Amino acid sequence: MEKTSKVIQVAGNGHYDSQYGRMYRFEISFENGDSGQYSSKSENQTKFILQQEATYTMESKDYNGRTYYTIKPAMQPAPAFGGGGAKFQKDPETEKRITRMSVLKVAGDLAIHGEIKIHDITKVAQILERYVLTGEDSISSIYAKAEPKNTKGNIEQNFLDASIDAIESDDLPF
């Protein structure tokens, strides 16, 4: 159970080594009469400050027939989504940069696997970016417009050539 009270005493009580490394022990007393032991990774703990209110939990433990109490700072609840307060705003430029990095990686992978030529990486990335950011399926529209230059030639190359022609004729924002 969580409690809140003013800290009236903080006293160091040595240290011990645990599975988590060296821990420092503190005896904590509160204005409401609660007292117990708090363990911290830091020799200068900052969770329970003298004369300040603190929210904590207490748990009783038995050791060699003796009952003692451990005190832990209460966990701060995660902010509820949809509630009041400030909302996290995503930076649109950061989002665009992340998208560009992602689609550039995909286009690079296509070049590595021989699916496209290395000099076409940025052009293919632009097609993918447009789709991710706007939902505009420029690939299908380009493919629908593309007429094979040579019916006996490579269909994929004809598609790529038509895609590149369409990109070069568009006024892209980047």
Buried (B, 14 or more C-beta within 10 A) or exposed (E): EEBEBEBBEBEEEEEEEEEEEEBBBBBBBBEEEBBBBBBBEEEEBEBBEEEEEBEBBBEEEEEEEEEEBBBEBBEEEEEEEEEEEEEEEEEEEEEBEEBBEBBBEBBBEBBEEEEBEEEBBBBBBBBBBBBBBEEEEBBEEBBEEBEBEEEEEEEEBBBBBBBBEBBEEEEEEE
